[in-house]
Amino acid sequence: MNKTLGFISAFLGGAVVGCTIAILFAPEKGSDLRARIVAMLKQKGIDFSDDEVEQLVKQISSQIEE
């Protein structure tokens, strides 16, 4: 049971990061991009605040630039 939960968590985390990276490369305004990220996460049952999405985007962007 614990392995299954870990696998599901890892899968969802990977899906979120993958979707976020894909969206980051789409040419859009920042506010539109964040709205799309929030909508995609809500469709997956993940509830993020706008501030949390902003932090996630900044973190992923900085790691991509390195």
Predicted model as a PDB file, atoms N, CA, C, CB and O in Angstrom, pLDDT in the B-factor column:
MODEL        1                                                                  
ATOM      1  N   MET A   1       0.829  -1.191   0.000  1.00 61.00           N  
ATOM      2  CA  MET A   1       0.000   0.000   0.000  1.00 61.00           C  
ATOM      3  C   MET A   1       0.866   1.244   0.000  1.00 61.00           C  
ATOM      4  CB  MET A   1      -0.939   0.004   1.201  1.00 61.00           C  
ATOM      5  O   MET A   1       0.576   2.199  -0.720  1.00 61.00           O  
ATOM      6  N   ASN A   2       1.933   1.245   0.804  1.00 69.00           N  
ATOM      7  CA  ASN A   2       2.812   2.400   0.903  1.00 69.00           C  
ATOM      8  C   ASN A   2       3.558   2.641  -0.405  1.00 69.00           C  
ATOM      9  CB  ASN A   2       3.802   2.213   2.045  1.00 69.00           C  
ATOM     10  O   ASN A   2       3.763   3.788  -0.800  1.00 69.00           O  
ATOM     11  N   LYS A   3       3.969   1.554  -1.086  1.00 74.00           N  
ATOM     12  CA  LYS A   3       4.643   1.685  -2.370  1.00 74.00           C  
ATOM     13  C   LYS A   3       3.701   2.271  -3.411  1.00 74.00           C  
ATOM     14  CB  LYS A   3       5.175   0.330  -2.839  1.00 74.00           C  
ATOM     15  O   LYS A   3       4.111   3.090  -4.234  1.00 74.00           O  
ATOM     16  N   THR A   4       2.457   1.857  -3.378  1.00 75.00           N  
ATOM     17  CA  THR A   4       1.470   2.362  -4.327  1.00 75.00           C  
ATOM     18  C   THR A   4       1.247   3.849  -4.125  1.00 75.00           C  
ATOM     19  CB  THR A   4       0.148   1.606  -4.186  1.00 75.00           C  
ATOM     20  O   THR A   4       1.185   4.604  -5.094  1.00 75.00           O  
ATOM     21  N   LEU A   5       1.128   4.273  -2.885  1.00 72.00           N  
ATOM     22  CA  LEU A   5       0.940   5.688  -2.588  1.00 72.00           C  
ATOM     23  C   LEU A   5       2.151   6.489  -3.037  1.00 72.00           C  
ATOM     24  CB  LEU A   5       0.687   5.898  -1.090  1.00 72.00           C  
ATOM     25  O   LEU A   5       2.002   7.584  -3.579  1.00 72.00           O  
ATOM     26  N   GLY A   6       3.330   5.964  -2.823  1.00 76.00           N  
ATOM     27  CA  GLY A   6       4.557   6.631  -3.263  1.00 76.00           C  
ATOM     28  C   GLY A   6       4.621   6.741  -4.772  1.00 76.00           C  
ATOM     29  O   GLY A   6       5.029   7.770  -5.310  1.00 76.00           O  
ATOM     30  N   PHE A   7       4.216   5.678  -5.459  1.00 75.00           N  
ATOM     31  CA  PHE A   7       4.209   5.689  -6.918  1.00 75.00           C  
ATOM     32  C   PHE A   7       3.222   6.722  -7.445  1.00 75.00           C  
ATOM     33  CB  PHE A   7       3.863   4.300  -7.464  1.00 75.00           C  
ATOM     34  O   PHE A   7       3.537   7.469  -8.371  1.00 75.00           O  
ATOM     35  N   ILE A   8       2.047   6.766  -6.869  1.00 75.00           N  
ATOM     36  CA  ILE A   8       1.024   7.726  -7.297  1.00 75.00           C  
ATOM     37  C   ILE A   8       1.506   9.155  -7.053  1.00 75.00           C  
ATOM     38  CB  ILE A   8      -0.312   7.474  -6.550  1.00 75.00           C  
ATOM     39  O   ILE A   8       1.329  10.023  -7.908  1.00 75.00           O  
ATOM     40  N   SER A   9       2.106   9.401  -5.908  1.00 76.00           N  
ATOM     41  CA  SER A   9       2.631  10.736  -5.594  1.00 76.00           C  
ATOM     42  C   SER A   9       3.722  11.137  -6.577  1.00 76.00           C  
ATOM     43  CB  SER A   9       3.176  10.777  -4.158  1.00 76.00           C  
ATOM     44  O   SER A   9       3.740  12.267  -7.064  1.00 76.00           O  
ATOM     45  N   ALA A  10       4.625  10.216  -6.865  1.00 79.00           N  
ATOM     46  CA  ALA A  10       5.703  10.500  -7.809  1.00 79.00           C  
ATOM     47  C   ALA A  10       5.144  10.759  -9.201  1.00 79.00           C  
ATOM     48  CB  ALA A  10       6.705   9.339  -7.847  1.00 79.00           C  
ATOM     49  O   ALA A  10       5.605  11.661  -9.900  1.00 79.00           O  
ATOM     50  N   PHE A  11       4.159   9.977  -9.603  1.00 79.00           N  
ATOM     51  CA  PHE A  11       3.547  10.156 -10.917  1.00 79.00           C  
ATOM     52  C   PHE A  11       2.872  11.518 -11.024  1.00 79.00           C  
ATOM     53  CB  PHE A  11       2.532   9.042 -11.191  1.00 79.00           C  
ATOM     54  O   PHE A  11       3.066  12.238 -12.004  1.00 79.00           O  
ATOM     55  N   LEU A  12       2.081  11.869 -10.017  1.00 78.00           N  
ATOM     56  CA  LEU A  12       1.395  13.170 -10.038  1.00 78.00           C  
ATOM     57  C   LEU A  12       2.398  14.320 -10.002  1.00 78.00           C  
ATOM     58  CB  LEU A  12       0.422  13.286  -8.848  1.00 78.00           C  
ATOM     59  O   LEU A  12       2.224  15.314 -10.707  1.00 78.00           O  
ATOM     60  N   GLY A  13       3.431  14.193  -9.200  1.00 79.00           N  
ATOM     61  CA  GLY A  13       4.462  15.229  -9.150  1.00 79.00           C  
ATOM     62  C   GLY A  13       5.149  15.395 -10.495  1.00 79.00           C  
ATOM     63  O   GLY A  13       5.375  16.517 -10.948  1.00 79.00           O  
ATOM     64  N   GLY A  14       5.478  14.294 -11.125  1.00 81.00           N  
ATOM     65  CA  GLY A  14       6.096  14.342 -12.452  1.00 81.00           C  
ATOM     66  C   GLY A  14       5.175  14.930 -13.493  1.00 81.00           C  
ATOM     67  O   GLY A  14       5.611  15.683 -14.363  1.00 81.00           O  
ATOM     68  N   ALA A  15       3.891  14.586 -13.408  1.00 80.00           N  
ATOM     69  CA  ALA A  15       2.918  15.132 -14.350  1.00 80.00           C  
ATOM     70  C   ALA A  15       2.790  16.637 -14.197  1.00 80.00           C  
ATOM     71  CB  ALA A  15       1.560  14.471 -14.156  1.00 80.00           C  
ATOM     72  O   ALA A  15       2.722  17.362 -15.189  1.00 80.00           O  
ATOM     73  N   VAL A  16       2.755  17.106 -12.963  1.00 80.00           N  
ATOM     74  CA  VAL A  16       2.645  18.545 -12.705  1.00 80.00           C  
ATOM     75  C   VAL A  16       3.869  19.274 -13.247  1.00 80.00           C  
ATOM     76  CB  VAL A  16       2.484  18.818 -11.192  1.00 80.00           C  
ATOM     77  O   VAL A  16       3.739  20.295 -13.923  1.00 80.00           O  
ATOM     78  N   VAL A  17       5.056  18.753 -12.952  1.00 80.00           N  
ATOM     79  CA  VAL A  17       6.280  19.394 -13.421  1.00 80.00           C  
ATOM     80  C   VAL A  17       6.346  19.360 -14.953  1.00 80.00           C  
ATOM     81  CB  VAL A  17       7.522  18.701 -12.811  1.00 80.00           C  
ATOM     82  O   VAL A  17       6.702  20.357 -15.581  1.00 80.00           O  
ATOM     83  N   GLY A  18       6.009  18.235 -15.544  1.00 79.00           N  
ATOM     84  CA  GLY A  18       6.028  18.119 -17.002  1.00 79.00           C  
ATOM     85  C   GLY A  18       5.073  19.082 -17.678  1.00 79.00           C  
ATOM     86  O   GLY A  18       5.428  19.734 -18.660  1.00 79.00           O  
ATOM     87  N   CYS A  19       3.871  19.170 -17.157  1.00 76.00           N  
ATOM     88  CA  CYS A  19       2.886  20.104 -17.715  1.00 76.00           C  
ATOM     89  C   CYS A  19       3.342  21.544 -17.552  1.00 76.00           C  
ATOM     90  CB  CYS A  19       1.522  19.910 -17.045  1.00 76.00           C  
ATOM     91  O   CYS A  19       3.189  22.363 -18.459  1.00 76.00           O  
ATOM     92  N   THR A  20       3.895  21.841 -16.408  1.00 75.00           N  
ATOM     93  CA  THR A  20       4.356  23.202 -16.151  1.00 75.00           C  
ATOM     94  C   THR A  20       5.485  23.586 -17.093  1.00 75.00           C  
ATOM     95  CB  THR A  20       4.811  23.347 -14.704  1.00 75.00           C  
ATOM     96  O   THR A  20       5.489  24.693 -17.630  1.00 75.00           O  
ATOM     97  N   ILE A  21       6.428  22.701 -17.300  1.00 76.00           N  
ATOM     98  CA  ILE A  21       7.534  22.988 -18.212  1.00 76.00           C  
ATOM     99  C   ILE A  21       7.013  23.171 -19.639  1.00 76.00           C  
ATOM    100  CB  ILE A  21       8.585  21.856 -18.163  1.00 76.00           C  
ATOM    101  O   ILE A  21       7.441  24.083 -20.346  1.00 76.00           O  
ATOM    102  N   ALA A  22       6.097  22.310 -20.056  1.00 75.00           N  
ATOM    103  CA  ALA A  22       5.531  22.441 -21.402  1.00 75.00           C  
ATOM    104  C   ALA A  22       4.821  23.773 -21.570  1.00 75.00           C  
ATOM    105  CB  ALA A  22       4.563  21.293 -21.690  1.00 75.00           C  
ATOM    106  O   ALA A  22       4.949  24.425 -22.606  1.00 75.00           O  
ATOM    107  N   ILE A  23       4.083  24.171 -20.566  1.00 70.00           N  
ATOM    108  CA  ILE A  23       3.353  25.431 -20.644  1.00 70.00           C  
ATOM    109  C   ILE A  23       4.312  26.616 -20.629  1.00 70.00           C  
ATOM    110  CB  ILE A  23       2.357  25.544 -19.488  1.00 70.00           C  
ATOM    111  O   ILE A  23       4.054  27.627 -21.282  1.00 70.00           O  
ATOM    112  N   LEU A  24       5.409  26.503 -19.896  1.00 70.00           N  
ATOM    113  CA  LEU A  24       6.361  27.611 -19.817  1.00 70.00           C  
ATOM    114  C   LEU A  24       6.955  27.964 -21.175  1.00 70.00           C  
ATOM    115  CB  LEU A  24       7.473  27.270 -18.849  1.00 70.00           C  
ATOM    116  O   LEU A  24       7.332  29.113 -21.405  1.00 70.00           O  
ATOM    117  N   PHE A  25       7.041  27.003 -22.063  1.00 73.00           N  
ATOM    118  CA  PHE A  25       7.615  27.263 -23.370  1.00 73.00           C  
ATOM    119  C   PHE A  25       6.588  27.767 -24.383  1.00 73.00           C  
ATOM    120  CB  PHE A  25       8.266  26.018 -23.890  1.00 73.00           C  
ATOM    121  O   PHE A  25       6.951  28.085 -25.516  1.00 73.00           O  
ATOM    122  N   ALA A  26       5.339  27.844 -24.005  1.00 67.00           N  
ATOM    123  CA  ALA A  26       4.298  28.381 -24.881  1.00 67.00           C  
ATOM    124  C   ALA A  26       4.317  29.908 -24.786  1.00 67.00           C  
ATOM    125  CB  ALA A  26       2.887  27.811 -24.497  1.00 67.00           C  
ATOM    126  O   ALA A  26       4.371  30.459 -23.686  1.00 67.00           O  
ATOM    127  N   PRO A  27       4.273  30.591 -25.928  1.00 67.00           N  
ATOM    128  CA  PRO A  27       4.326  32.063 -25.892  1.00 67.00           C  
ATOM    129  C   PRO A  27       2.997  32.664 -25.422  1.00 67.00           C  
ATOM    130  CB  PRO A  27       4.684  32.616 -27.284  1.00 67.00           C  
ATOM    131  O   PRO A  27       2.035  32.738 -26.188  1.00 67.00           O  
ATOM    132  N   GLU A  28       2.955  33.082 -24.183  1.00 64.00           N  
ATOM    133  CA  GLU A  28       1.760  33.687 -23.591  1.00 64.00           C  
ATOM    134  C   GLU A  28       2.160  34.743 -22.585  1.00 64.00           C  
ATOM    135  CB  GLU A  28       0.874  32.622 -22.921  1.00 64.00           C  
ATOM    136  O   GLU A  28       3.300  34.791 -22.123  1.00 64.00           O  
ATOM    137  N   LYS A  29       1.193  35.593 -22.255  1.00 72.00           N  
ATOM    138  CA  LYS A  29       1.413  36.524 -21.151  1.00 72.00           C  
ATOM    139  C   LYS A  29       1.531  35.733 -19.859  1.00 72.00           C  
ATOM    140  CB  LYS A  29       0.264  37.570 -21.057  1.00 72.00           C  
ATOM    141  O   LYS A  29       0.957  34.651 -19.734  1.00 72.00           O  
ATOM    142  N   GLY A  30       2.275  36.270 -18.897  1.00 70.00           N  
ATOM    143  CA  GLY A  30       2.479  35.582 -17.626  1.00 70.00           C  
ATOM    144  C   GLY A  30       1.188  35.308 -16.879  1.00 70.00           C  
ATOM    145  O   GLY A  30       1.020  34.229 -16.311  1.00 70.00           O  
ATOM    146  N   SER A  31       0.274  36.270 -16.870  1.00 75.00           N  
ATOM    147  CA  SER A  31      -0.985  36.074 -16.143  1.00 75.00           C  
ATOM    148  C   SER A  31      -1.834  34.986 -16.798  1.00 75.00           C  
ATOM    149  CB  SER A  31      -1.777  37.391 -16.076  1.00 75.00           C  
ATOM    150  O   SER A  31      -2.491  34.210 -16.104  1.00 75.00           O  
ATOM    151  N   ASP A  32      -1.823  34.926 -18.138  1.00 78.00           N  
ATOM    152  CA  ASP A  32      -2.558  33.870 -18.831  1.00 78.00           C  
ATOM    153  C   ASP A  32      -1.939  32.509 -18.557  1.00 78.00           C  
ATOM    154  CB  ASP A  32      -2.591  34.138 -20.337  1.00 78.00           C  
ATOM    155  O   ASP A  32      -2.639  31.512 -18.384  1.00 78.00           O  
ATOM    156  N   LEU A  33      -0.620  32.489 -18.520  1.00 73.00           N  
ATOM    157  CA  LEU A  33       0.096  31.246 -18.240  1.00 73.00           C  
ATOM    158  C   LEU A  33      -0.232  30.720 -16.855  1.00 73.00           C  
ATOM    159  CB  LEU A  33       1.596  31.456 -18.372  1.00 73.00           C  
ATOM    160  O   LEU A  33      -0.503  29.530 -16.691  1.00 73.00           O  
ATOM    161  N   ARG A  34      -0.211  31.589 -15.862  1.00 74.00           N  
ATOM    162  CA  ARG A  34      -0.526  31.160 -14.496  1.00 74.00           C  
ATOM    163  C   ARG A  34      -1.966  30.672 -14.392  1.00 74.00           C  
ATOM    164  CB  ARG A  34      -0.290  32.308 -13.506  1.00 74.00           C  
ATOM    165  O   ARG A  34      -2.246  29.700 -13.690  1.00 74.00           O  
ATOM    166  N   ALA A  35      -2.866  31.338 -15.081  1.00 79.00           N  
ATOM    167  CA  ALA A  35      -4.273  30.910 -15.062  1.00 79.00           C  
ATOM    168  C   ALA A  35      -4.417  29.516 -15.674  1.00 79.00           C  
ATOM    169  CB  ALA A  35      -5.163  31.925 -15.826  1.00 79.00           C  
ATOM    170  O   ALA A  35      -5.197  28.699 -15.185  1.00 79.00           O  
ATOM    171  N   ARG A  36      -3.667  29.245 -16.740  1.00 78.00           N  
ATOM    172  CA  ARG A  36      -3.711  27.913 -17.356  1.00 78.00           C  
ATOM    173  C   ARG A  36      -3.144  26.859 -16.416  1.00 78.00           C  
ATOM    174  CB  ARG A  36      -2.935  27.906 -18.682  1.00 78.00           C  
ATOM    175  O   ARG A  36      -3.684  25.757 -16.317  1.00 78.00           O  
ATOM    176  N   ILE A  37      -2.055  27.194 -15.725  1.00 74.00           N  
ATOM    177  CA  ILE A  37      -1.461  26.237 -14.783  1.00 74.00           C  
ATOM    178  C   ILE A  37      -2.451  25.909 -13.675  1.00 74.00           C  
ATOM    179  CB  ILE A  37      -0.150  26.798 -14.180  1.00 74.00           C  
ATOM    180  O   ILE A  37      -2.640  24.741 -13.335  1.00 74.00           O  
ATOM    181  N   VAL A  38      -3.085  26.936 -13.110  1.00 77.00           N  
ATOM    182  CA  VAL A  38      -4.065  26.721 -12.036  1.00 77.00           C  
ATOM    183  C   VAL A  38      -5.220  25.861 -12.540  1.00 77.00           C  
ATOM    184  CB  VAL A  38      -4.599  28.074 -11.500  1.00 77.00           C  
ATOM    185  O   VAL A  38      -5.665  24.947 -11.846  1.00 77.00           O  
ATOM    186  N   ALA A  39      -5.706  26.153 -13.749  1.00 81.00           N  
ATOM    187  CA  ALA A  39      -6.825  25.377 -14.310  1.00 81.00           C  
ATOM    188  C   ALA A  39      -6.432  23.914 -14.511  1.00 81.00           C  
ATOM    189  CB  ALA A  39      -7.286  25.986 -15.651  1.00 81.00           C  
ATOM    190  O   ALA A  39      -7.216  23.012 -14.215  1.00 81.00           O  
ATOM    191  N   MET A  40      -5.214  23.679 -15.018  1.00 79.00           N  
ATOM    192  CA  MET A  40      -4.765  22.303 -15.239  1.00 79.00           C  
ATOM    193  C   MET A  40      -4.623  21.549 -13.921  1.00 79.00           C  
ATOM    194  CB  MET A  40      -3.432  22.292 -15.994  1.00 79.00           C  
ATOM    195  O   MET A  40      -4.994  20.380 -13.822  1.00 79.00           O  
ATOM    196  N   LEU A  41      -4.087  22.226 -12.915  1.00 77.00           N  
ATOM    197  CA  LEU A  41      -3.934  21.583 -11.616  1.00 77.00           C  
ATOM    198  C   LEU A  41      -5.290  21.267 -10.994  1.00 77.00           C  
ATOM    199  CB  LEU A  41      -3.120  22.471 -10.678  1.00 77.00           C  
ATOM    200  O   LEU A  41      -5.469  20.201 -10.405  1.00 77.00           O  
ATOM    201  N   LYS A  42      -6.237  22.176 -11.120  1.00 81.00           N  
ATOM    202  CA  LYS A  42      -7.574  21.934 -10.563  1.00 81.00           C  
ATOM    203  C   LYS A  42      -8.256  20.774 -11.264  1.00 81.00           C  
ATOM    204  CB  LYS A  42      -8.440  23.191 -10.675  1.00 81.00           C  
ATOM    205  O   LYS A  42      -8.993  20.018 -10.630  1.00 81.00           O  
ATOM    206  N   GLN A  43      -8.020  20.618 -12.577  1.00 85.00           N  
ATOM    207  CA  GLN A  43      -8.584  19.480 -13.301  1.00 85.00           C  
ATOM    208  C   GLN A  43      -8.033  18.159 -12.762  1.00 85.00           C  
ATOM    209  CB  GLN A  43      -8.287  19.602 -14.804  1.00 85.00           C  
ATOM    210  O   GLN A  43      -8.716  17.135 -12.783  1.00 85.00           O  
ATOM    211  N   LYS A  44      -6.797  18.198 -12.280  1.00 80.00           N  
ATOM    212  CA  LYS A  44      -6.162  16.999 -11.724  1.00 80.00           C  
ATOM    213  C   LYS A  44      -6.488  16.816 -10.249  1.00 80.00           C  
ATOM    214  CB  LYS A  44      -4.654  17.067 -11.910  1.00 80.00           C  
ATOM    215  O   LYS A  44      -6.024  15.863  -9.623  1.00 80.00           O  
ATOM    216  N   GLY A  45      -7.283  17.725  -9.690  1.00 82.00           N  
ATOM    217  CA  GLY A  45      -7.664  17.609  -8.284  1.00 82.00           C  
ATOM    218  C   GLY A  45      -6.658  18.208  -7.323  1.00 82.00           C  
ATOM    219  O   GLY A  45      -6.684  17.915  -6.128  1.00 82.00           O  
ATOM    220  N   ILE A  46      -5.762  19.053  -7.842  1.00 77.00           N  
ATOM    221  CA  ILE A  46      -4.739  19.675  -7.013  1.00 77.00           C  
ATOM    222  C   ILE A  46      -5.091  21.147  -6.877  1.00 77.00           C  
ATOM    223  CB  ILE A  46      -3.307  19.483  -7.621  1.00 77.00           C  
ATOM    224  O   ILE A  46      -5.246  21.849  -7.876  1.00 77.00           O  
ATOM    225  N   ASP A  47      -5.215  21.612  -5.645  1.00 77.00           N  
ATOM    226  CA  ASP A  47      -5.624  22.991  -5.400  1.00 77.00           C  
ATOM    227  C   ASP A  47      -4.420  23.827  -4.984  1.00 77.00           C  
ATOM    228  CB  ASP A  47      -6.721  23.051  -4.318  1.00 77.00           C  
ATOM    229  O   ASP A  47      -3.896  23.661  -3.883  1.00 77.00           O  
ATOM    230  N   PHE A  48      -3.987  24.716  -5.853  1.00 71.00           N  
ATOM    231  CA  PHE A  48      -2.867  25.621  -5.593  1.00 71.00           C  
ATOM    232  C   PHE A  48      -3.397  27.047  -5.567  1.00 71.00           C  
ATOM    233  CB  PHE A  48      -1.742  25.460  -6.668  1.00 71.00           C  
ATOM    234  O   PHE A  48      -4.304  27.398  -6.321  1.00 71.00           O  
ATOM    235  N   SER A  49      -2.824  27.859  -4.696  1.00 74.00           N  
ATOM    236  CA  SER A  49      -3.163  29.282  -4.706  1.00 74.00           C  
ATOM    237  C   SER A  49      -2.334  29.965  -5.791  1.00 74.00           C  
ATOM    238  CB  SER A  49      -2.908  29.940  -3.303  1.00 74.00           C  
ATOM    239  O   SER A  49      -1.371  29.388  -6.296  1.00 74.00           O  
ATOM    240  N   ASP A  50      -2.708  31.187  -6.147  1.00 72.00           N  
ATOM    241  CA  ASP A  50      -1.957  31.935  -7.151  1.00 72.00           C  
ATOM    242  C   ASP A  50      -0.510  32.149  -6.696  1.00 72.00           C  
ATOM    243  CB  ASP A  50      -2.636  33.290  -7.429  1.00 72.00           C  
ATOM    244  O   ASP A  50       0.411  32.086  -7.510  1.00 72.00           O  
ATOM    245  N   ASP A  51      -0.314  32.397  -5.418  1.00 78.00           N  
ATOM    246  CA  ASP A  51       1.034  32.598  -4.895  1.00 78.00           C  
ATOM    247  C   ASP A  51       1.873  31.327  -5.020  1.00 78.00           C  
ATOM    248  CB  ASP A  51       0.973  33.046  -3.434  1.00 78.00           C  
ATOM    249  O   ASP A  51       3.056  31.391  -5.353  1.00 78.00           O  
ATOM    250  N   GLU A  52       1.267  30.188  -4.757  1.00 77.00           N  
ATOM    251  CA  GLU A  52       1.993  28.919  -4.860  1.00 77.00           C  
ATOM    252  C   GLU A  52       2.374  28.629  -6.314  1.00 77.00           C  
ATOM    253  CB  GLU A  52       1.142  27.763  -4.292  1.00 77.00           C  
ATOM    254  O   GLU A  52       3.463  28.123  -6.584  1.00 77.00           O  
ATOM    255  N   VAL A  53       1.481  28.947  -7.241  1.00 73.00           N  
ATOM    256  CA  VAL A  53       1.783  28.746  -8.657  1.00 73.00           C  
ATOM    257  C   VAL A  53       2.920  29.677  -9.073  1.00 73.00           C  
ATOM    258  CB  VAL A  53       0.522  28.994  -9.534  1.00 73.00           C  
ATOM    259  O   VAL A  53       3.819  29.269  -9.807  1.00 73.00           O  
ATOM    260  N   GLU A  54       2.884  30.915  -8.611  1.00 75.00           N  
ATOM    261  CA  GLU A  54       3.945  31.878  -8.916  1.00 75.00           C  
ATOM    262  C   GLU A  54       5.294  31.356  -8.425  1.00 75.00           C  
ATOM    263  CB  GLU A  54       3.637  33.251  -8.276  1.00 75.00           C  
ATOM    264  O   GLU A  54       6.288  31.433  -9.146  1.00 75.00           O  
ATOM    265  N   GLN A  55       5.332  30.831  -7.213  1.00 80.00           N  
ATOM    266  CA  GLN A  55       6.573  30.282  -6.663  1.00 80.00           C  
ATOM    267  C   GLN A  55       7.047  29.084  -7.474  1.00 80.00           C  
ATOM    268  CB  GLN A  55       6.379  29.880  -5.197  1.00 80.00           C  
ATOM    269  O   GLN A  55       8.241  28.943  -7.738  1.00 80.00           O  
ATOM    270  N   LEU A  56       6.114  28.222  -7.869  1.00 76.00           N  
ATOM    271  CA  LEU A  56       6.461  27.039  -8.655  1.00 76.00           C  
ATOM    272  C   LEU A  56       7.039  27.449 -10.003  1.00 76.00           C  
ATOM    273  CB  LEU A  56       5.227  26.138  -8.855  1.00 76.00           C  
ATOM    274  O   LEU A  56       8.045  26.889 -10.439  1.00 76.00           O  
ATOM    275  N   VAL A  57       6.421  28.412 -10.663  1.00 74.00           N  
ATOM    276  CA  VAL A  57       6.908  28.882 -11.966  1.00 74.00           C  
ATOM    277  C   VAL A  57       8.306  29.473 -11.829  1.00 74.00           C  
ATOM    278  CB  VAL A  57       5.943  29.930 -12.566  1.00 74.00           C  
ATOM    279  O   VAL A  57       9.180  29.195 -12.650  1.00 74.00           O  
ATOM    280  N   LYS A  58       8.523  30.281 -10.805  1.00 78.00           N  
ATOM    281  CA  LYS A  58       9.849  30.871 -10.588  1.00 78.00           C  
ATOM    282  C   LYS A  58      10.896  29.795 -10.333  1.00 78.00           C  
ATOM    283  CB  LYS A  58       9.814  31.853  -9.412  1.00 78.00           C  
ATOM    284  O   LYS A  58      12.005  29.863 -10.862  1.00 78.00           O  
ATOM    285  N   GLN A  59      10.545  28.809  -9.528  1.00 79.00           N  
ATOM    286  CA  GLN A  59      11.488  27.740  -9.207  1.00 79.00           C  
ATOM    287  C   GLN A  59      11.845  26.937 -10.452  1.00 79.00           C  
ATOM    288  CB  GLN A  59      10.905  26.816  -8.133  1.00 79.00           C  
ATOM    289  O   GLN A  59      13.019  26.656 -10.694  1.00 79.00           O  
ATOM    290  N   ILE A  60      10.859  26.572 -11.229  1.00 75.00           N  
ATOM    291  CA  ILE A  60      11.116  25.781 -12.439  1.00 75.00           C  
ATOM    292  C   ILE A  60      11.888  26.611 -13.453  1.00 75.00           C  
ATOM    293  CB  ILE A  60       9.793  25.275 -13.059  1.00 75.00           C  
ATOM    294  O   ILE A  60      12.809  26.101 -14.091  1.00 75.00           O  
ATOM    295  N   SER A  61      11.531  27.876 -13.612  1.00 75.00           N  
ATOM    296  CA  SER A  61      12.233  28.748 -14.557  1.00 75.00           C  
ATOM    297  C   SER A  61      13.704  28.898 -14.191  1.00 75.00           C  
ATOM    298  CB  SER A  61      11.567  30.123 -14.605  1.00 75.00           C  
ATOM    299  O   SER A  61      14.571  28.858 -15.064  1.00 75.00           O  
ATOM    300  N   SER A  62      13.985  29.070 -12.912  1.00 77.00           N  
ATOM    301  CA  SER A  62      15.377  29.222 -12.493  1.00 77.00           C  
ATOM    302  C   SER A  62      16.168  27.942 -12.707  1.00 77.00           C  
ATOM    303  CB  SER A  62      15.447  29.635 -11.032  1.00 77.00           C  
ATOM    304  O   SER A  62      17.353  27.997 -13.036  1.00 77.00           O  
ATOM    305  N   GLN A  63      15.533  26.794 -12.524  1.00 73.00           N  
ATOM    306  CA  GLN A  63      16.231  25.528 -12.734  1.00 73.00           C  
ATOM    307  C   GLN A  63      16.463  25.262 -14.212  1.00 73.00           C  
ATOM    308  CB  GLN A  63      15.444  24.379 -12.116  1.00 73.00           C  
ATOM    309  O   GLN A  63      17.462  24.645 -14.581  1.00 73.00           O  
ATOM    310  N   ILE A  64      15.549  25.722 -15.065  1.00 71.00           N  
ATOM    311  CA  ILE A  64      15.709  25.543 -16.510  1.00 71.00           C  
ATOM    312  C   ILE A  64      16.857  26.416 -17.009  1.00 71.00           C  
ATOM    313  CB  ILE A  64      14.392  25.890 -17.262  1.00 71.00           C  
ATOM    314  O   ILE A  64      17.622  25.998 -17.878  1.00 71.00           O  
ATOM    315  N   GLU A  65      16.979  27.631 -16.463  1.00 66.00           N  
ATOM    316  CA  GLU A  65      17.997  28.567 -16.907  1.00 66.00           C  
ATOM    317  C   GLU A  65      19.399  28.142 -16.498  1.00 66.00           C  
ATOM    318  CB  GLU A  65      17.705  29.933 -16.365  1.00 66.00           C  
ATOM    319  O   GLU A  65      20.374  28.565 -17.118  1.00 66.00           O  
ATOM    320  N   GLU A  66      19.518  27.314 -15.466  1.00 61.00           N  
ATOM    321  CA  GLU A  66      20.844  26.894 -14.975  1.00 61.00           C  
ATOM    322  C   GLU A  66      21.528  25.981 -15.911  1.00 61.00           C  
ATOM    323  CB  GLU A  66      20.736  26.229 -13.652  1.00 61.00           C  
ATOM    324  O   GLU A  66      22.646  25.543 -15.639  1.00 61.00           O  
TER     325      GLU A  66                                                      
ENDMDL                                                                          
END                                                                             
